[in-house]
Amino acid sequence: MSIIATIKDKYVELFVETPLLVRSPGRVNLIGEHTDYNQGLVLPAAINKNIYMAIGVRSDQQIYLHSIDLNDSFESNLSKIESSGKLWPDYILGVADQLIKKQHNLKGFNVVFGGDIPQGAGLSSSAALECATAFALNKLFSLGLEKIELAKTAQKAENEFVGVQCGLMDQFASTFGEKQAVIKLDCRSFDYEYIPFLAQEIKIVLLDTRVTHSLTTSAFNERREQCEKGVTMVSKHIIGITSLRDITQSMLIDYVEPHDELVFRRCSYILAEIKRVEDGADDLRKNNFEAFGKRMFASHNGLQYMYEVSCAELDCLVDLVREDEHVLGARMMGGGFGGCTINLVRAEHVNSLIKRVSKAYFEQIGLELKAYISEIASGTSVEMDCNDLPA
């Protein structure tokens, strides 16, 4: 039985009614890591791993949530939405909380959800769940919100309710994804461009470290604070500076490096990564995947040594493919300290690469490797027809 059929059946079992159905994808980010919350550029894409949600209106103010994957339930009330203490319900509750704060009229609702986005792999299952919720509530209660408003609502839920100070990239990619295209997104203006990714001979392979170090959230917020400190230091000398997007390397050298070398390195990485997105987008327009792959390796070096959000397991996986002629590029992806590396691999060598790297990774790290071959997919959609899906 398919995942969505299981979710629909569970919903009908619990509530004896036919639900609205929503699909929301995870995402990969080819290049541009930690640039989104610095109002920089990113190059993500939605992928064929999804959260599926069944949802329906209640006659009261209660919220009933059930996770298929965790076999766990949680109840709340619209009049008093608070942190669950379990985390997973907070991604849904946070979206409802944001909509209520914006004076949207909600009623109670029931949710059953599950999916096939690997947890802890850096593929933004949390953003997919938030976007599924935003789209579902928008449809269920006829709120009339545009896609960009829904993505921003989902992001704000994570910032304010969950407490992770992420930028908009994850939610935007989940919302705006298109098949066979990556999104060049300007995280300051929210202008975006679809850039074709049509190379059938190249596959996007995700290699999962199988670790998530506890530093992730605290270090993520700390890096954001360090970047903001760099902006503050420069803005004392130059009028009109509001983000790292406004700053040049020479400004960092003049106003940051003499006073705080660590903040200088953090900010320098961001400026270099924004430039890599610009140049990498040009590479893809020319179908120059070799040049793009070199920028991916450079991105990992910056994340490892300048931004310092990598870990031994991620570095091991990148090092294991660095000299492989069939791997065009590789780097850590996501917040850091675990999760996946993203690799561009020549299609006919994918299986042999996974086999080789799995063996070496186990020998060096002592963990079984997981690998996912991802395809670029379309963004969040509502009113899925279960009858069209395989059983």
C-alpha positions as CSV (number, residue, x, y, z in Angstrom):
1,M,0.0,0.0,0.0
2,S,1.3,3.5,-0.8
3,I,2.2,6.0,1.9
4,I,-0.7,8.3,1.0
5,A,-3.2,5.5,0.9
6,T,-2.1,4.5,4.4
7,I,-2.5,8.0,5.6
8,K,-5.9,8.4,4.0
9,D,-7.1,5.1,5.4
10,K,-5.9,6.1,8.9
11,Y,-7.8,9.4,8.6
12,V,-11.0,7.7,7.6
13,E,-10.6,5.2,10.4
14,L,-10.2,7.9,13.0
15,F,-12.7,10.5,11.7
16,V,-15.1,8.6,9.4
17,E,-14.9,11.3,6.6
18,T,-12.9,11.9,3.4
19,P,-10.0,14.3,4.0
20,L,-8.4,17.0,1.9
21,L,-5.0,15.7,0.7
22,V,-1.8,17.6,0.4
23,R,1.7,16.7,-0.8
24,S,4.8,18.8,0.1
25,P,8.3,17.9,-1.0
26,G,11.7,18.0,0.7
27,R,14.5,19.9,-1.0
28,V,18.1,19.8,-2.0
29,N,20.3,22.8,-2.3
30,L,22.9,22.6,-5.0
31,I,24.9,25.5,-3.7
32,G,24.5,28.5,-1.5
33,E,24.5,27.2,2.1
34,H,23.7,29.6,5.1
35,T,23.3,32.5,2.6
36,D,19.5,32.7,2.8
37,Y,19.3,34.3,6.3
38,N,22.0,36.7,5.2
39,Q,19.7,37.9,2.3
40,G,22.0,36.2,-0.2
41,L,21.4,33.9,-3.1
42,V,20.6,30.2,-3.1
43,L,20.1,27.4,-5.7
44,P,17.7,24.8,-4.3
45,A,15.2,22.4,-5.9
46,A,12.3,20.4,-4.6
47,I,12.8,16.6,-4.8
48,N,10.7,13.4,-5.1
49,K,10.6,12.8,-1.3
50,N,7.4,14.1,0.3
51,I,5.3,14.8,3.4
52,Y,1.7,13.7,2.8
53,M,-1.1,15.2,4.9
54,A,-4.8,14.3,5.2
55,I,-6.7,17.1,6.9
56,G,-10.4,18.0,7.7
57,V,-12.4,20.6,9.5
58,R,-13.8,19.9,13.0
59,S,-17.0,21.4,14.5
60,D,-15.1,22.6,17.6
61,Q,-11.9,24.5,18.4
62,Q,-9.7,21.4,19.0
63,I,-6.7,20.4,16.9
64,Y,-6.0,16.7,16.6
65,L,-2.7,15.6,15.1
66,H,-1.5,12.1,14.3
67,S,1.9,11.1,13.0
68,I,1.9,7.8,11.0
69,D,5.7,7.5,11.1
70,L,5.9,8.0,14.9
71,N,2.6,6.3,15.7
72,D,1.9,9.2,18.0
73,S,-0.9,11.7,18.5
74,F,-1.2,15.2,20.1
75,E,-4.2,17.4,20.8
76,S,-4.3,21.2,21.3
77,N,-6.9,24.0,21.1
78,L,-7.0,27.1,18.8
79,S,-7.6,29.3,21.9
80,K,-4.4,28.2,23.5
81,I,-1.7,27.1,21.1
82,E,1.5,26.3,23.0
83,S,4.7,24.3,22.5
84,S,3.9,20.6,22.6
85,G,7.1,19.4,24.3
86,K,7.4,16.8,21.6
87,L,8.7,19.0,18.7
88,W,7.0,17.2,15.8
89,P,3.5,18.8,16.5
90,D,5.1,22.3,16.8
91,Y,5.7,22.5,13.0
92,I,2.0,22.2,12.5
93,L,0.9,24.2,15.5
94,G,3.3,27.0,14.7
95,V,1.7,27.5,11.3
96,A,-1.8,27.7,12.8
97,D,-0.4,30.1,15.4
98,Q,0.9,32.4,12.7
99,L,-2.3,32.4,10.8
100,I,-4.3,33.3,13.9
101,K,-1.9,36.1,14.7
102,K,-2.6,37.5,11.2
103,Q,-6.3,37.5,12.1
104,H,-7.3,34.6,9.8
105,N,-10.4,32.8,11.0
106,L,-9.7,29.2,11.6
107,K,-11.8,26.4,13.1
108,G,-10.5,23.2,14.7
109,F,-9.0,20.6,12.4
110,N,-7.8,17.0,12.3
111,V,-4.5,15.9,10.7
112,V,-2.9,12.6,9.8
113,F,0.5,12.8,8.1
114,G,3.5,10.8,7.2
115,G,6.1,10.7,4.4
116,D,9.3,9.4,2.9
117,I,11.7,12.3,3.5
118,P,14.5,10.8,5.5
119,Q,14.6,12.3,9.0
120,G,17.8,14.1,10.1
121,A,19.3,14.0,6.6
122,G,19.1,17.7,5.9
123,L,16.4,17.4,3.3
124,S,14.0,19.8,5.2
125,S,11.3,17.5,6.3
126,S,10.3,20.2,8.8
127,A,9.8,22.8,6.1
128,A,7.8,20.3,4.0
129,L,5.5,19.7,7.0
130,E,5.1,23.4,7.6
131,C,4.3,24.1,4.0
132,A,1.9,21.2,3.8
133,T,0.1,22.7,6.8
134,A,0.1,26.2,5.4
135,F,-1.3,25.1,2.0
136,A,-3.8,22.8,3.7
137,L,-5.2,25.4,6.0
138,N,-5.3,28.0,3.2
139,K,-7.4,25.6,1.1
140,L,-9.5,24.3,4.0
141,F,-10.6,27.7,5.2
142,S,-10.4,29.6,1.9
143,L,-7.9,32.1,3.2
144,G,-6.9,33.3,-0.3
145,L,-3.1,33.5,0.5
146,E,-0.6,33.5,-2.4
147,K,2.2,31.0,-2.4
148,I,4.9,33.5,-1.3
149,E,2.7,34.3,1.7
150,L,2.3,30.7,2.6
151,A,6.1,30.1,2.4
152,K,6.8,33.1,4.6
153,T,4.1,31.9,7.1
154,A,5.8,28.5,7.3
155,Q,9.2,30.1,7.8
156,K,8.0,32.4,10.5
157,A,6.5,29.4,12.3
158,E,9.9,27.8,12.4
159,N,11.5,31.1,13.6
160,E,9.1,32.0,16.3
161,F,7.4,28.8,17.4
162,V,10.0,26.2,16.9
163,G,12.9,28.6,17.6
164,V,15.2,27.9,14.6
165,Q,16.3,31.1,12.9
166,C,16.2,29.7,9.4
167,G,15.9,31.8,6.2
168,L,13.2,31.3,3.6
169,M,15.1,28.9,1.3
170,D,13.6,25.6,2.5
171,Q,10.0,26.8,2.5
172,F,10.4,28.6,-0.8
173,A,11.9,25.5,-2.5
174,S,9.2,23.3,-1.1
175,T,6.5,25.7,-2.3
176,F,7.9,26.9,-5.7
177,G,9.7,23.8,-6.9
178,E,9.4,22.8,-10.6
179,K,10.3,19.6,-12.4
180,Q,13.7,19.6,-14.1
181,A,14.6,23.0,-12.8
182,V,16.6,24.5,-9.9
183,I,15.5,27.8,-8.4
184,K,17.9,30.8,-8.3
185,L,16.4,32.7,-5.4
186,D,17.3,36.1,-4.2
187,C,16.6,36.0,-0.5
188,R,16.5,39.8,-0.2
189,S,14.0,40.7,-2.9
190,F,12.5,37.2,-3.3
191,D,13.0,37.5,-7.1
192,Y,13.6,34.0,-8.5
193,E,14.5,32.3,-11.8
194,Y,14.1,28.7,-12.9
195,I,17.3,27.3,-14.4
196,P,16.9,24.1,-16.3
197,F,18.6,21.0,-15.0
198,L,18.1,18.6,-17.8
199,A,21.2,16.5,-17.8
200,Q,20.0,12.9,-17.8
201,E,23.5,11.6,-17.7
202,I,24.1,13.2,-14.3
203,K,22.3,12.1,-11.1
204,I,21.9,13.9,-7.8
205,V,23.1,11.4,-5.2
206,L,22.6,12.1,-1.5
207,L,24.9,10.2,0.9
208,D,23.6,10.2,4.4
209,T,26.1,10.2,7.3
210,R,23.5,8.7,9.6
211,V,24.5,11.2,12.3
212,T,22.9,14.4,13.7
213,H,25.1,16.1,16.2
214,S,23.4,18.0,19.1
215,L,25.2,21.2,18.1
216,T,23.0,21.8,15.1
217,T,20.4,24.2,16.4
218,S,22.6,26.1,18.8
219,A,25.4,26.5,16.3
220,F,23.0,27.5,13.6
221,N,21.7,30.4,15.7
222,E,25.2,31.3,16.8
223,R,26.4,31.5,13.1
224,R,23.5,33.8,12.4
225,E,24.4,36.0,15.3
226,Q,28.0,36.2,14.2
227,C,27.0,37.3,10.7
228,E,24.7,40.0,12.3
229,K,27.6,41.1,14.4
230,G,29.7,41.6,11.3
231,V,27.0,43.7,9.7
232,T,26.7,45.8,12.8
233,M,30.5,46.4,12.8
234,V,30.5,47.6,9.2
235,S,27.3,49.7,9.6
236,K,29.0,51.8,12.2
237,H,31.3,53.1,9.4
238,I,29.1,53.0,6.3
239,I,25.5,54.3,6.0
240,G,22.9,52.0,4.5
241,I,24.4,48.6,5.5
242,T,21.6,46.2,6.5
243,S,22.9,42.7,5.7
244,L,26.0,40.9,4.4
245,R,24.5,41.4,0.9
246,D,25.5,45.1,1.2
247,I,29.0,44.4,2.2
248,T,32.2,43.8,0.2
249,Q,35.3,41.9,1.2
250,S,37.3,45.1,1.4
251,M,34.8,46.4,4.0
252,L,35.3,43.2,6.1
253,I,39.1,43.7,5.8
254,D,38.8,47.3,7.0
255,Y,36.2,47.1,9.7
256,V,35.9,43.5,10.9
257,E,39.2,41.6,10.6
258,P,41.2,43.9,12.9
259,H,38.6,43.5,15.7
260,D,37.2,40.0,15.4
261,E,38.9,37.4,13.2
262,L,36.3,34.7,13.8
263,V,33.4,37.0,12.7
264,F,35.6,38.0,9.7
265,R,35.9,34.3,8.6
266,R,32.2,33.7,9.0
267,C,31.3,36.7,7.0
268,S,34.0,36.1,4.3
269,Y,32.6,32.6,3.7
270,I,29.1,34.1,3.1
271,L,30.4,36.6,0.6
272,A,32.3,33.9,-1.3
273,E,29.3,31.6,-1.3
274,I,27.0,34.2,-2.7
275,K,29.5,34.7,-5.5
276,R,29.6,30.9,-6.1
277,V,25.8,30.9,-6.5
278,E,26.0,33.6,-9.2
279,D,28.8,31.8,-11.0
280,G,27.3,28.4,-10.6
281,A,24.0,29.5,-12.1
282,D,25.9,30.7,-15.1
283,D,27.6,27.3,-15.3
284,L,24.2,25.5,-15.3
285,R,22.9,27.8,-18.0
286,K,25.8,26.6,-20.2
287,N,25.4,23.0,-19.1
288,N,28.9,23.2,-17.7
289,F,28.6,20.7,-14.9
290,E,32.3,20.2,-14.5
291,A,32.8,23.9,-13.6
292,F,29.7,23.8,-11.3
293,G,31.1,20.7,-9.5
294,K,34.3,22.5,-8.7
295,R,32.3,25.2,-7.0
296,M,30.6,22.6,-4.9
297,F,33.9,21.3,-3.6
298,A,35.0,24.9,-2.9
299,S,31.7,25.4,-1.1
300,H,32.4,22.4,1.2
301,N,35.9,23.7,1.9
302,G,34.4,27.0,3.1
303,L,31.8,25.3,5.2
304,Q,34.5,23.1,6.7
305,Y,37.2,25.6,7.5
306,M,35.6,29.1,7.5
307,Y,32.0,28.6,8.6
308,E,32.9,25.5,10.6
309,V,29.6,23.7,10.4
310,S,30.8,20.4,9.0
311,C,31.8,17.4,11.0
312,A,34.2,14.4,10.6
313,E,31.5,12.2,9.0
314,L,30.6,14.8,6.3
315,D,34.3,15.6,5.6
316,C,35.0,11.8,5.2
317,L,32.2,11.4,2.6
318,V,33.5,14.4,0.6
319,D,37.1,13.2,0.8
320,L,36.0,9.7,-0.4
321,V,34.7,11.1,-3.7
322,R,37.0,14.1,-4.2
323,E,39.4,12.3,-6.6
324,D,36.7,10.1,-8.3
325,E,36.6,11.1,-11.9
326,H,32.9,10.2,-12.1
327,V,31.9,12.6,-9.3
328,L,31.7,16.1,-10.7
329,G,31.1,17.8,-7.3
330,A,30.2,17.2,-3.7
331,R,29.6,19.1,-0.5
332,M,27.8,19.0,2.8
333,M,24.2,20.2,2.5
334,G,22.0,21.7,5.1
335,G,22.6,23.3,8.5
336,G,25.6,21.1,9.2
337,F,27.0,18.7,11.9
338,G,25.4,15.7,10.2
339,G,22.9,14.9,7.5
340,C,23.8,14.4,3.8
341,T,26.4,15.3,1.3
342,I,25.0,16.2,-2.1
343,N,26.9,14.7,-5.1
344,L,26.7,15.1,-8.8
345,V,27.6,11.7,-10.3
346,R,27.7,10.4,-13.8
347,A,24.6,8.2,-14.1
348,E,26.3,4.9,-15.2
349,H,28.6,5.0,-12.2
350,V,26.1,5.7,-9.4
351,N,25.7,2.2,-8.1
352,S,29.4,1.4,-8.1
353,L,30.2,4.7,-6.3
354,I,27.6,4.0,-3.6
355,K,29.0,0.5,-3.1
356,R,32.6,1.8,-2.9
357,V,31.9,4.7,-0.6
358,S,29.6,2.6,1.7
359,K,32.5,0.1,2.3
360,A,35.0,2.8,2.9
361,Y,32.7,4.9,5.2
362,F,32.0,1.9,7.4
363,E,35.7,1.1,7.6
364,Q,36.6,4.7,8.6
365,I,33.6,5.8,10.6
366,G,31.9,2.5,11.7
367,L,28.4,3.4,10.4
368,E,26.3,2.0,7.6
369,L,25.8,4.5,4.9
370,K,22.4,5.3,3.3
371,A,22.2,6.7,-0.2
372,Y,19.3,8.4,-2.0
373,I,19.1,9.1,-5.7
374,S,17.0,12.2,-6.0
375,E,14.9,13.6,-8.8
376,I,13.9,17.2,-9.1
377,A,10.2,17.5,-8.6
378,S,7.3,20.0,-8.4
379,G,6.3,21.9,-5.3
380,T,3.5,21.7,-2.7
381,S,0.1,20.7,-4.2
382,V,-3.3,20.2,-2.8
383,E,-6.4,18.1,-3.6
384,M,-4.4,15.0,-4.6
385,D,-6.5,12.2,-6.0
386,C,-5.7,8.9,-4.1
387,N,-7.2,6.9,-6.9
388,D,-4.4,8.0,-9.2
389,L,-1.7,6.7,-6.9
390,P,-0.4,3.2,-6.7
391,A,-1.6,1.0,-3.9
